Amino acid sequence: MKLSAVDLSPVPDDGTATEAYANTVEAAQQAEDLGFERFWVAEHHGMADTLAGTTPEVLLGHLAAETDSIRLGSGAVLLNHYSPFKVAEQFGALDALAPGRIDAGLGRANGSPAVDRALGTDRHVQNPDKDHAEKIEAVINHLYDDYPDNHAYSDIEIPRSGADEPVPWVLGSSPSSAAIAGELGLRFCFAAFIRPQFATHAFEKYRETFQPSELGGSIDEPQGMVAVNAVCADTDEEAARIRAVAEATYKRMERGIVGTRPSIEEAIDELGGVPEPTPATLDENEWPRAISGSPETISSLLDQLADRVGVDEMMIQHVHDGHEDALRSHELIAEGVGLV
């Protein structure tokens, strides 16, 4: 199995964005050393006291200088906020900084009304899916210089390395995003840590709608990846204890408290106890929002979930109490799936 990671650049308690970014660099370097396939960074707005990952295009430029071979990408850049041409320029520049190893992960999400106003985002688009698909196509046409000669944008150039162009991925947590990826003939990554209940249906929709296209970076056969929240420790019981942070964070989100992260002790108190270890064998229709276990258990769980949707690559997203726990978890997961 291929293994990848997505990092949100959480700000340490009483820390700053500077420390958060340093931790992200260390995590990317560790992922490269462990043999991870790719390392993506996220985009969240208006929560910078807890999540410093606001501008993946900036952070990826720094990661390009601090790594040598691992693929780097956005998980995701939120296209509904931006001009496709500007996004293409950013990823063209990243390609020039890290030739042949950039992923352009393209997604969409609204923030709070105040954040969207500050970004100049229209929250009431008449046909959101059509608008998103058109923006994805526009980004790719700029990246691959694929506008026809008679198009108004055909003579606009962007920075590039001369190596392989950035690889486009459609990211989402719904069957509608899966359908867009399929109809455009692009790679698809599903965020199972957001809406795990839609994972199987989303990949069914992706394969049902998939058609090869002439779009740059398109593929002949469906290719997918699933991003999961996974916590690994030496034992199933210790991993479940650490997973309490993710479980309590999700409970807070259900109550409208977004962007905060409790300590392990606070999480256990809020949950009323330590969560039960994730079963080594999941029920047929069971897809937890977060999974945990020893290296052996996590390897088995990742295999089960990957087989369920027919992918051979899993991306790890984590919500941990501290940076060292996150690094140790990645190390143990890599051990469990046989990377090290």
Secondary structure, 3 states (H helix, E strand, C coil): CEEEEEECCECCCCCCHHHHHHHHHHHHHHHHHHCCCEEEECCCCCCCCCECCCCHHHHHHHHHHHCCCCEEEECCEEHHHCCHHHHHHHHHHHHHHCCCCEEEEEECCCCCHHHHHHHCCCCCCCCHHHHHHHHHHHHHHHHCCCCCCCCCCCCCCCCCCCCCCCEEEEEECCHHHHHHHHHHCCEEEEECCCCHHHHHHHHHHHHHHCCCCCCCCCCCCCCEEEEEEEEECCCHHHHHHHHHHHHHHHHHHHCCCCCCCCCHHHHHHHHCCCCCCCCCCCCCCCCCCEEEECHHHHHHHHHHHHHHHCCCEEEEECCCCCHHHHHHHHHHHHHHHCCC
